[in-house]
Structure formats: structure tokens, C-alpha cells
Amino acid sequence: MSNEQPSISNVSHIYSGNPLDRGDRERRDEGWISDRAKDPRSRFLPMQDLNVLISEGPQHGLGWLNQDDLGRLGVNTGAIFLGLSDGVAHFAIDVSQNTQAVQ
């Protein structure tokens, strides 16, 4: 039996690999957030009851949506700013009450 503790460098926190820049300055500007939520380049991560929805098909992964997808699915709930990637805003959006979006 070894009394050796695991090296702190071998321990990883589940959220430490987040590739998004949290936009500390930008997230304080409500006008900027509102403008980005309407930006056609922005991406939205749908969530149902705090569960992330994933896409199915040849490329499984996070089910990011864009403005056109939200309109087509009738999603019009408020979005929560997650951060930026390559200048593109990323949001989480609750679709729990929207059966079409969940499917």
C-alpha cells in the first residue's frame, strides 16, 4: 500500500478545458449582450431541464443552433451568455417548454 498522493498536475477539473473566453468585460454590457443575441453568427446551446442537448447523426456533439434554427423551431426564450470563441458569442438557451426544439 502506498501513501503517495496523486500529483495535482494529474487531477483535472471537469470545466477546466472550456475553450470559451468568458468575456469578463463584455458580459457587463447589457446592450452588447442583446446585440450579440441577435447576431446571425452567434451560437446557442439548447438545454432541457439543465441537460445539454446533443446532435445525432454522422457527427455527434453539442447541438449548437444559430438564429435561423431558433426561428424555425419557434424558440424565443432569453439566452445566457457563455463566452466568445473567435469573436463569436456563445449562449445557453432553455428549450424545456418547446417540444419541437427538444425533438
N, CA, C and O atoms as a printed pandas DataFrame, in Angstrom:
     atom_number atom_name residue_name chain_id  residue_number  x_coord  y_coord  z_coord
0              1         N          MET        A               1    0.846   -1.174    0.000
1              2        CA          MET        A               1    0.000    0.000    0.000
2              3         C          MET        A               1    0.893    1.239    0.000
3              4         O          MET        A               1    1.841    1.327    0.780
4              5         N          SER        A               2    0.594    2.169   -0.853
5              6        CA          SER        A               2    1.403    3.368   -0.988
6              7         C          SER        A               2    0.699    4.549   -0.338
7              8         O          SER        A               2   -0.521    4.682   -0.440
8              9         N          ASN        A               3    1.445    5.388    0.313
9             10        CA          ASN        A               3    0.908    6.611    0.908
10            11         C          ASN        A               3    1.063    7.799   -0.036
11            12         O          ASN        A               3    0.839    8.947    0.348
12            13         N          GLU        A               4    1.443    7.512   -1.254
13            14        CA          GLU        A               4    1.679    8.566   -2.228
14            15         C          GLU        A               4    0.375    9.230   -2.649
15            16         O          GLU        A               4   -0.593    8.547   -2.985
16            17         N          GLN        A               5    0.347   10.545   -2.632
17            18        CA          GLN        A               5   -0.806   11.319   -3.081
18            19         C          GLN        A               5   -0.678   11.559   -4.580
19            20         O          GLN        A               5    0.435   11.724   -5.078
20            21         N          PRO        A               6   -1.804   11.582   -5.318
21            22        CA          PRO        A               6   -1.697   11.891   -6.741
22            23         C          PRO        A               6   -1.179   13.308   -6.926
23            24         O          PRO        A               6   -1.516   14.212   -6.161
24            25         N          SER        A               7   -0.379   13.483   -7.924
25            26        CA          SER        A               7    0.153   14.801   -8.243
26            27         C          SER        A               7   -0.986   15.710   -8.652
27            28         O          SER        A               7   -1.883   15.294   -9.386
28            29         N          ILE        A               8   -0.960   16.941   -8.186
29            30        CA          ILE        A               8   -2.005   17.912   -8.530
30            31         C          ILE        A               8   -2.070   18.119  -10.039
31            32         O          ILE        A               8   -3.136   18.436  -10.568
32            33         N          SER        A               9   -0.959   17.948  -10.740
33            34        CA          SER        A               9   -0.966   18.121  -12.196
34            35         C          SER        A               9   -1.689   16.979  -12.906
35            36         O          SER        A               9   -2.013   17.098  -14.088
36            37         N          ASN        A              10   -1.946   15.869  -12.199
37            38        CA          ASN        A              10   -2.664   14.740  -12.786
38            39         C          ASN        A              10   -4.166   14.825  -12.554
39            40         O          ASN        A              10   -4.923   14.006  -13.075
40            41         N          VAL        A              11   -4.600   15.809  -11.776
41            42        CA          VAL        A              11   -6.012   15.959  -11.455
42            43         C          VAL        A              11   -6.580   17.050  -12.343
43            44         O          VAL        A              11   -6.014   18.139  -12.433
44            45         N          SER        A              12   -7.700   16.763  -13.000
45            46        CA          SER        A              12   -8.308   17.730  -13.902
46            47         C          SER        A              12   -9.723   18.053  -13.440
47            48         O          SER        A              12  -10.494   17.156  -13.098
48            49         N          HIS        A              13  -10.050   19.313  -13.433
49            50        CA          HIS        A              13  -11.406   19.746  -13.114
50            51         C          HIS        A              13  -12.240   19.651  -14.386
51            52         O          HIS        A              13  -11.763   19.987  -15.469
52            53         N          ILE        A              14  -13.464   19.201  -14.261
53            54        CA          ILE        A              14  -14.312   18.942  -15.433
54            55         C          ILE        A              14  -14.492   20.173  -16.314
55            56         O          ILE        A              14  -14.632   20.023  -17.528
56            57         N          TYR        A              15  -14.495   21.385  -15.755
57            58        CA          TYR        A              15  -14.722   22.584  -16.551
58            59         C          TYR        A              15  -13.435   23.292  -16.964
59            60         O          TYR        A              15  -13.495   24.339  -17.608
60            61         N          SER        A              16  -12.299   22.755  -16.615
61            62        CA          SER        A              16  -11.054   23.459  -16.894
62            63         C          SER        A              16  -10.696   23.496  -18.373
63            64         O          SER        A              16   -9.868   24.311  -18.780
64            65         N          GLY        A              17  -11.287   22.652  -19.169
65            66        CA          GLY        A              17  -10.968   22.621  -20.593
66            67         C          GLY        A              17  -11.887   23.475  -21.440
67            68         O          GLY        A              17  -11.885   23.337  -22.664
68            69         N          ASN        A              18  -12.671   24.352  -20.836
69            70        CA          ASN        A              18  -13.604   25.197  -21.574
70            71         C          ASN        A              18  -12.839   26.094  -22.545
71            72         O          ASN        A              18  -12.007   26.892  -22.114
72            73         N          PRO        A              19  -13.104   25.977  -23.841
73            74        CA          PRO        A              19  -12.365   26.768  -24.823
74            75         C          PRO        A              19  -12.876   28.206  -24.971
75            76         O          PRO        A              19  -12.256   29.003  -25.676
76            77         N          LEU        A              20  -13.977   28.548  -24.332
77            78        CA          LEU        A              20  -14.554   29.881  -24.495
78            79         C          LEU        A              20  -13.861   30.921  -23.625
79            80         O          LEU        A              20  -13.503   30.661  -22.477
80            81         N          ASP        A              21  -13.683   32.107  -24.204
81            82        CA          ASP        A              21  -13.253   33.284  -23.454
82            83         C          ASP        A              21  -14.515   33.803  -22.776
83            84         O          ASP        A              21  -15.476   34.144  -23.466
84            85         N          ARG        A              22  -14.545   33.873  -21.467
85            86        CA          ARG        A              22  -15.761   34.236  -20.743
86            87         C          ARG        A              22  -16.207   35.680  -20.976
87            88         O          ARG        A              22  -17.296   36.056  -20.541
88            89         N          GLY        A              23  -15.416   36.477  -21.634
89            90        CA          GLY        A              23  -15.822   37.843  -21.961
90            91         C          GLY        A              23  -16.151   38.654  -20.719
91            92         O          GLY        A              23  -17.225   39.249  -20.620
92            93         N          ASP        A              24  -15.226   38.676  -19.778
93            94        CA          ASP        A              24  -15.477   39.355  -18.499
94            95         C          ASP        A              24  -15.946   40.793  -18.674
95            96         O          ASP        A              24  -16.870   41.225  -17.985
96            97         N          ARG        A              25  -15.335   41.531  -19.571
97            98        CA          ARG        A              25  -15.728   42.931  -19.788
98            99         C          ARG        A              25  -17.049   43.000  -20.553
99           100         O          ARG        A              25  -17.939   43.771  -20.194
100          101         N          GLU        A              26  -17.173   42.194  -21.607
101          102        CA          GLU        A              26  -18.363   42.233  -22.463
102          103         C          GLU        A              26  -19.631   41.831  -21.713
103          104         O          GLU        A              26  -20.695   42.400  -21.954
104          105         N          ARG        A              27  -19.532   40.869  -20.816
105          106        CA          ARG        A              27  -20.729   40.367  -20.144
106          107         C          ARG        A              27  -21.363   41.392  -19.214
107          108         O          ARG        A              27  -22.490   41.197  -18.756
108          109         N          ARG        A              28  -20.664   42.468  -18.932
109          110        CA          ARG        A              28  -21.208   43.536  -18.077
110          111         C          ARG        A              28  -21.993   44.574  -18.887
111          112         O          ARG        A              28  -22.616   45.463  -18.309
112          113         N          ASP        A              29  -21.967   44.468  -20.199
113          114        CA          ASP        A              29  -22.613   45.429  -21.092
114          115         C          ASP        A              29  -23.894   44.806  -21.658
115          116         O          ASP        A              29  -23.851   44.026  -22.609
116          117         N          GLU        A              30  -25.028   45.164  -21.057
117          118        CA          GLU        A              30  -26.308   44.560  -21.455
118          119         C          GLU        A              30  -26.650   44.838  -22.916
119          120         O          GLU        A              30  -27.229   43.983  -23.586
120          121         N          GLY        A              31  -26.302   46.016  -23.413
121          122        CA          GLY        A              31  -26.552   46.342  -24.819
122          123         C          GLY        A              31  -25.752   45.444  -25.740
123          124         O          GLY        A              31  -26.265   44.976  -26.757
124          125         N          TRP        A              32  -24.488   45.198  -25.387
125          126        CA          TRP        A              32  -23.628   44.324  -26.186
126          127         C          TRP        A              32  -24.189   42.901  -26.190
127          128         O          TRP        A              32  -24.238   42.256  -27.237
128          129         N          ILE        A              33  -24.611   42.412  -25.026
129          130        CA          ILE        A              33  -25.187   41.066  -24.922
130          131         C          ILE        A              33  -26.438   40.966  -25.793
131          132         O          ILE        A              33  -26.614   39.993  -26.527
132          133         N          SER        A              34  -27.297   41.966  -25.708
133          134        CA          SER        A              34  -28.530   41.967  -26.502
134          135         C          SER        A              34  -28.231   41.960  -28.000
135          136         O          SER        A              34  -28.869   41.239  -28.767
136          137         N          ASP        A              35  -27.260   42.765  -28.404
137          138        CA          ASP        A              35  -26.872   42.802  -29.823
138          139         C          ASP        A              35  -26.315   41.452  -30.268
139          140         O          ASP        A              35  -26.651   40.973  -31.351
140          141         N          ARG        A              36  -25.474   40.839  -29.450
141          142        CA          ARG        A              36  -24.887   39.531  -29.811
142          143         C          ARG        A              36  -25.962   38.441  -29.862
143          144         O          ARG        A              36  -25.865   37.523  -30.677
144          145         N          ALA        A              37  -26.976   38.527  -29.011
145          146        CA          ALA        A              37  -28.047   37.524  -29.022
146          147         C          ALA        A              37  -28.839   37.585  -30.328
147          148         O          ALA        A              37  -29.486   36.607  -30.701
148          149         N          LYS        A              38  -28.796   38.720  -31.026
149          150        CA          LYS        A              38  -29.488   38.888  -32.309
150          151         C          LYS        A              38  -28.564   38.679  -33.505
151          152         O          LYS        A              38  -29.020   38.650  -34.648
152          153         N          ASP        A              39  -27.289   38.537  -33.245
153          154        CA          ASP        A              39  -26.280   38.393  -34.301
154          155         C          ASP        A              39  -26.430   37.027  -34.980
155          156         O          ASP        A              39  -26.446   36.003  -34.297
156          157         N          PRO        A              40  -26.539   36.998  -36.309
157          158        CA          PRO        A              40  -26.709   35.714  -37.011
158          159         C          PRO        A              40  -25.508   34.768  -36.856
159          160         O          PRO        A              40  -25.632   33.566  -37.092
160          161         N          ARG        A              41  -24.352   35.309  -36.462
161          162        CA          ARG        A              41  -23.179   34.435  -36.265
162          163         C          ARG        A              41  -23.176   33.760  -34.895
163          164         O          ARG        A              41  -22.477   32.765  -34.703
164          165         N          SER        A              42  -23.942   34.280  -33.947
165          166        CA          SER        A              42  -23.949   33.738  -32.590
166          167         C          SER        A              42  -24.468   32.311  -32.580
167          168         O          SER        A              42  -25.260   31.909  -33.433
168          169         N          ARG        A              43  -24.005   31.559  -31.599
169          170        CA          ARG        A              43  -24.391   30.148  -31.472
170          171         C          ARG        A              43  -25.089   29.946  -30.136
171          172         O          ARG        A              43  -24.763   30.597  -29.143
172          173         N          PHE        A              44  -26.053   29.035  -30.130
173          174        CA          PHE        A              44  -26.889   28.806  -28.960
174          175         C          PHE        A              44  -26.898   27.315  -28.624
175          176         O          PHE        A              44  -27.142   26.471  -29.486
176          177         N          LEU        A              45  -26.628   27.013  -27.366
177          178        CA          LEU        A              45  -26.614   25.638  -26.903
178          179         C          LEU        A              45  -27.933   25.357  -26.208
179          180         O          LEU        A              45  -28.171   25.862  -25.111
180          181         N          PRO        A              46  -28.807   24.547  -26.834
181          182        CA          PRO        A              46  -30.106   24.272  -26.226
182          183         C          PRO        A              46  -29.965   23.359  -25.017
183          184         O          PRO        A              46  -29.171   22.419  -25.006
184          185         N          MET        A              47  -30.767   23.670  -23.995
185          186        CA          MET        A              47  -30.770   22.863  -22.783
186          187         C          MET        A              47  -32.203   22.539  -22.406
187          188         O          MET        A              47  -33.095   23.382  -22.507
188          189         N          GLN        A              48  -32.411   21.307  -21.969
189          190        CA          GLN        A              48  -33.721   20.874  -21.486
190          191         C          GLN        A              48  -33.552   20.461  -20.041
191          192         O          GLN        A              48  -32.840   19.502  -19.742
192          193         N          ASP        A              49  -34.206   21.183  -19.141
193          194        CA          ASP        A              49  -34.110   20.890  -17.708
194          195         C          ASP        A              49  -32.654   20.748  -17.264
195          196         O          ASP        A              49  -32.308   19.814  -16.541
196          197         N          LEU        A              50  -31.816   21.668  -17.696
197          198        CA          LEU        A              50  -30.388   21.740  -17.387
198          199         C          LEU        A              50  -29.559   20.617  -18.008
199          200         O          LEU        A              50  -28.396   20.440  -17.649
200          201         N          ASN        A              51  -30.140   19.863  -18.930
201          202        CA          ASN        A              51  -29.399   18.847  -19.673
202          203         C          ASN        A              51  -29.061   19.393  -21.046
203          204         O          ASN        A              51  -29.931   19.913  -21.745
204          205         N          VAL        A              52  -27.812   19.277  -21.430
205          206        CA          VAL        A              52  -27.367   19.762  -22.733
206          207         C          VAL        A              52  -27.884   18.820  -23.809
207          208         O          VAL        A              52  -27.751   17.602  -23.693
208          209         N          LEU        A              53  -28.469   19.381  -24.849
209          210        CA          LEU        A              53  -28.935   18.570  -25.965
210          211         C          LEU        A              53  -27.790   18.385  -26.948
211          212         O          LEU        A              53  -27.021   19.311  -27.206
212          213         N          ILE        A              54  -27.687   17.186  -27.488
213          214        CA          ILE        A              54  -26.612   16.887  -28.429
214          215         C          ILE        A              54  -27.209   16.573  -29.783
215          216         O          ILE        A              54  -28.373   16.188  -29.890
216          217         N          SER        A              55  -26.407   16.740  -30.807
217          218        CA          SER        A              55  -26.863   16.430  -32.157
218          219         C          SER        A              55  -26.575   14.958  -32.443
219          220         O          SER        A              55  -25.605   14.390  -31.940
220          221         N          GLU        A              56  -27.421   14.367  -33.246
221          222        CA          GLU        A              56  -27.236   12.982  -33.655
222          223         C          GLU        A              56  -26.890   12.957  -35.125
223          224         O          GLU        A              56  -27.086   13.945  -35.832
224          225         N          GLY        A              57  -26.386   11.855  -35.579
225          226        CA          GLY        A              57  -26.022   11.726  -36.981
226          227         C          GLY        A              57  -24.569   11.370  -37.119
227          228         O          GLY        A              57  -23.955   10.849  -36.188
228          229         N          PRO        A              58  -24.013   11.653  -38.289
229          230        CA          PRO        A              58  -22.619   11.276  -38.529
230          231         C          PRO        A              58  -21.640   11.944  -37.562
231          232         O          PRO        A              58  -20.599   11.372  -37.237
232          233         N          GLN        A              59  -21.972   13.152  -37.103
233          234        CA          GLN        A              59  -21.094   13.852  -36.167
234          235         C          GLN        A              59  -21.851   14.146  -34.886
235          236         O          GLN        A              59  -22.570   15.141  -34.789
236          237         N          HIS        A              60  -21.680   13.262  -33.894
237          238        CA          HIS        A              60  -22.296   13.511  -32.594
238          239         C          HIS        A              60  -21.552   14.650  -31.924
239          240         O          HIS        A              60  -20.348   14.817  -32.120
240          241         N          GLY        A              61  -22.258   15.419  -31.147
241          242        CA          GLY        A              61  -21.616   16.508  -30.426
242          243         C          GLY        A              61  -22.653   17.440  -29.841
243          244         O          GLY        A              61  -23.853   17.165  -29.870
244          245         N          LEU        A              62  -22.170   18.543  -29.312
245          246        CA          LEU        A              62  -23.074   19.534  -28.760
246          247         C          LEU        A              62  -23.987   20.043  -29.867
247          248         O          LEU        A              62  -23.541   20.272  -30.991
248          249         N          GLY        A              63  -25.244   20.216  -29.554
249          250        CA          GLY        A              63  -26.234   20.598  -30.557
250          251         C          GLY        A              63  -26.376   22.096  -30.721
251          252         O          GLY        A              63  -27.453   22.648  -30.496
252          253         N          TRP        A              64  -25.287   22.765  -31.116
253          254        CA          TRP        A              64  -25.317   24.216  -31.288
254          255         C          TRP        A              64  -26.331   24.604  -32.354
255          256         O          TRP        A              64  -26.437   23.955  -33.394
256          257         N          LEU        A              65  -27.075   25.673  -32.081
257          258        CA          LEU        A              65  -28.045   26.225  -33.024
258          259         C          LEU        A              65  -27.626   27.642  -33.384
259          260         O          LEU        A              65  -26.841   28.271  -32.674
260          261         N          ASN        A              66  -28.165   28.141  -34.510
261          262        CA          ASN        A              66  -27.946   29.541  -34.867
262          263         C          ASN        A              66  -29.298   30.256  -34.851
263          264         O          ASN        A              66  -30.319   29.652  -34.521
264          265         N          GLN        A              67  -29.302   31.540  -35.207
265          266        CA          GLN        A              67  -30.540   32.328  -35.196
266          267         C          GLN        A              67  -31.619   31.719  -36.094
267          268         O          GLN        A              67  -32.788   31.677  -35.712
268          269         N          ASP        A              68  -31.241   31.253  -37.273
269          270        CA          ASP        A              68  -32.215   30.640  -38.184
270          271         C          ASP        A              68  -32.852   29.406  -37.553
271          272         O          ASP        A              68  -34.062   29.205  -37.664
272          273         N          ASP        A              69  -32.039   28.577  -36.890
273          274        CA          ASP        A              69  -32.573   27.383  -36.222
274          275         C          ASP        A              69  -33.576   27.767  -35.139
275          276         O          ASP        A              69  -34.640   27.159  -35.026
276          277         N          LEU        A              70  -33.230   28.784  -34.340
277          278        CA          LEU        A              70  -34.129   29.217  -33.270
278          279         C          LEU        A              70  -35.460   29.685  -33.839
279          280         O          LEU        A              70  -36.519   29.352  -33.305
280          281         N          GLY        A              71  -35.410   30.459  -34.926
281          282        CA          GLY        A              71  -36.640   30.938  -35.558
282          283         C          GLY        A              71  -37.471   29.799  -36.114
283          284         O          GLY        A              71  -38.689   29.764  -35.939
284          285         N          ARG        A              72  -36.807   28.864  -36.786
285          286        CA          ARG        A              72  -37.508   27.718  -37.372
286          287         C          ARG        A              72  -38.189   26.869  -36.298
287          288         O          ARG        A              72  -39.264   26.317  -36.531
288          289         N          LEU        A              73  -37.567   26.766  -35.127
289          290        CA          LEU        A              73  -38.098   25.949  -34.045
290          291         C          LEU        A              73  -39.029   26.716  -33.111
291          292         O          LEU        A              73  -39.609   26.139  -32.190
292          293         N          GLY        A              74  -39.168   28.014  -33.351
293          294        CA          GLY        A              74  -40.044   28.828  -32.518
294          295         C          GLY        A              74  -39.500   29.070  -31.117
295          296         O          GLY        A              74  -40.271   29.251  -30.175
296          297         N          VAL        A              75  -38.189   29.073  -30.974
297          298        CA          VAL        A              75  -37.554   29.327  -29.671
298          299         C          VAL        A              75  -37.387   30.833  -29.518
299          300         O          VAL        A              75  -36.739   31.480  -30.340
300          301         N          ASN        A              76  -37.974   31.384  -28.463
301          302        CA          ASN        A              76  -37.856   32.826  -28.244
302          303         C          ASN        A              76  -37.639   33.149  -26.767
303          304         O          ASN        A              76  -38.043   34.212  -26.297
304          305         N          THR        A              77  -37.009   32.243  -26.046
305          306        CA          THR        A              77  -36.708   32.485  -24.642
306          307         C          THR        A              77  -35.371   33.206  -24.522
307          308         O          THR        A              77  -34.586   33.232  -25.470
308          309         N          GLY        A              78  -35.118   33.785  -23.366
309          310        CA          GLY        A              78  -33.879   34.507  -23.131
310          311         C          GLY        A              78  -32.664   33.591  -23.150
311          312         O          GLY        A              78  -32.739   32.430  -22.749
312          313         N          ALA        A              79  -31.561   34.123  -23.616
313          314        CA          ALA        A              79  -30.322   33.365  -23.708
314          315         C          ALA        A              79  -29.348   33.848  -22.635
315          316         O          ALA        A              79  -29.379   35.011  -22.231
316          317         N          ILE        A              80  -28.492   32.951  -22.185
317          318        CA          ILE        A              80  -27.481   33.273  -21.182
318          319         C          ILE        A              80  -26.109   33.219  -21.849
319          320         O          ILE        A              80  -25.721   32.202  -22.424
320          321         N          PHE        A              81  -25.394   34.320  -21.761
321          322        CA          PHE        A              81  -24.083   34.425  -22.396
322          323         C          PHE        A              81  -23.083   33.490  -21.719
323          324         O          PHE        A              81  -22.896   33.537  -20.503
324          325         N          LEU        A              82  -22.441   32.634  -22.530
325          326        CA          LEU        A              82  -21.419   31.717  -22.031
326          327         C          LEU        A              82  -20.014   32.256  -22.261
327          328         O          LEU        A              82  -19.147   32.137  -21.396
328          329         N          GLY        A              83  -19.791   32.852  -23.437
329          330        CA          GLY        A              83  -18.467   33.359  -23.744
330          331         C          GLY        A              83  -18.276   33.537  -25.236
331          332         O          GLY        A              83  -19.222   33.471  -26.020
332          333         N          LEU        A              84  -17.012   33.768  -25.611
333          334        CA          LEU        A              84  -16.652   34.030  -27.002
334          335         C          LEU        A              84  -15.654   33.001  -27.505
335          336         O          LEU        A              84  -14.807   32.510  -26.759
336          337         N          SER        A              85  -15.774   32.690  -28.775
337          338        CA          SER        A              85  -14.780   31.862  -29.454
338          339         C          SER        A              85  -14.570   32.460  -30.832
339          340         O          SER        A              85  -15.506   32.542  -31.627
340          341         N          ASP        A              86  -13.354   32.874  -31.115
341          342        CA          ASP        A              86  -13.026   33.511  -32.390
342          343         C          ASP        A              86  -13.955   34.681  -32.690
343          344         O          ASP        A              86  -14.352   34.885  -33.838
344          345         N          GLY        A              87  -14.297   35.446  -31.667
345          346        CA          GLY        A              87  -15.149   36.621  -31.833
346          347         C          GLY        A              87  -16.629   36.322  -31.948
347          348         O          GLY        A              87  -17.426   37.247  -32.106
348          349         N          VAL        A              88  -17.020   35.065  -31.874
349          350        CA          VAL        A              88  -18.428   34.674  -31.984
350          351         C          VAL        A              88  -18.976   34.408  -30.585
351          352         O          VAL        A              88  -18.383   33.659  -29.808
352          353         N          ALA        A              89  -20.116   35.028  -30.271
353          354        CA          ALA        A              89  -20.748   34.845  -28.969
354          355         C          ALA        A              89  -21.453   33.491  -28.904
355          356         O          ALA        A              89  -22.068   33.041  -29.870
356          357         N          HIS        A              90  -21.344   32.862  -27.746
357          358        CA          HIS        A              90  -21.989   31.569  -27.498
358          359         C          HIS        A              90  -22.901   31.726  -26.284
359          360         O          HIS        A              90  -22.514   32.310  -25.271
360          361         N          PHE        A              91  -24.108   31.198  -26.403
361          362        CA          PHE        A              91  -25.124   31.326  -25.372
362          363         C          PHE        A              91  -25.702   29.954  -25.035
363          364         O          PHE        A              91  -25.632   29.024  -25.838
364          365         N          ALA        A              92  -26.269   29.843  -23.846
365          366        CA          ALA        A              92  -27.106   28.694  -23.484
366          367         C          ALA        A              92  -28.536   29.193  -23.553
367          368         O          ALA        A              92  -28.817   30.346  -23.229
368          369         N          ILE        A              93  -29.439   28.320  -23.977
369          370        CA          ILE        A              93  -30.849   28.718  -24.087
370          371         C          ILE        A              93  -31.727   27.553  -23.640
371          372         O          ILE        A              93  -31.522   26.412  -24.052
372          373         N          ASP        A              94  -32.714   27.859  -22.788
373          374        CA          ASP        A              94  -33.611   26.835  -22.247
374          375         C          ASP        A              94  -34.728   26.557  -23.241
375          376         O          ASP        A              94  -35.502   27.448  -23.592
376          377         N          VAL        A              95  -34.800   25.311  -23.688
377          378        CA          VAL        A              95  -35.860   24.907  -24.632
378          379         C          VAL        A              95  -36.802   23.896  -23.987
379          380         O          VAL        A              95  -37.552   23.215  -24.686
380          381         N          SER        A              96  -36.769   23.794  -22.661
381          382        CA          SER        A              96  -37.544   22.778  -21.940
382          383         C          SER        A              96  -39.022   22.796  -22.281
383          384         O          SER        A              96  -39.657   21.742  -22.330
384          385         N          GLN        A              97  -39.576   23.962  -22.513
385          386        CA          GLN        A              97  -41.010   24.090  -22.781
386          387         C          GLN        A              97  -41.340   24.033  -24.269
387          388         O          GLN        A              97  -42.500   24.202  -24.645
388          389         N          ASN        A              98  -40.362   23.801  -25.107
389          390        CA          ASN        A              98  -40.552   23.797  -26.559
390          391         C          ASN        A              98  -40.332   22.384  -27.078
391          392         O          ASN        A              98  -39.196   21.985  -27.335
392          393         N          THR        A              99  -41.409   21.626  -27.233
393          394        CA          THR        A              99  -41.339   20.223  -27.641
394          395         C          THR        A              99  -40.639   20.060  -28.996
395          396         O          THR        A              99  -39.850   19.134  -29.185
396          397         N          GLN        A             100  -40.929   20.952  -29.921
397          398        CA          GLN        A             100  -40.313   20.844  -31.264
398          399         C          GLN        A             100  -38.799   20.992  -31.173
399          400         O          GLN        A             100  -38.066   20.268  -31.847
400          401         N          ALA        A             101  -38.328   21.913  -30.357
401          402        CA          ALA        A             101  -36.890   22.127  -30.228
402          403         C          ALA        A             101  -36.230   20.932  -29.530
403          404         O          ALA        A             101  -35.124   20.539  -29.900
404          405         N          VAL        A             102  -36.884   20.361  -28.545
405          406        CA          VAL        A             102  -36.318   19.225  -27.819
406          407         C          VAL        A             102  -36.164   18.022  -28.723
407          408         O          VAL        A             102  -35.173   17.297  -28.636
408          409         N          GLN        A             103  -37.149   17.805  -29.600
409          410        CA          GLN        A             103  -37.081   16.668  -30.516
410          411         C          GLN        A             103  -36.014   16.907  -31.537
411          412         O          GLN        A             103  -35.793   16.064  -32.407
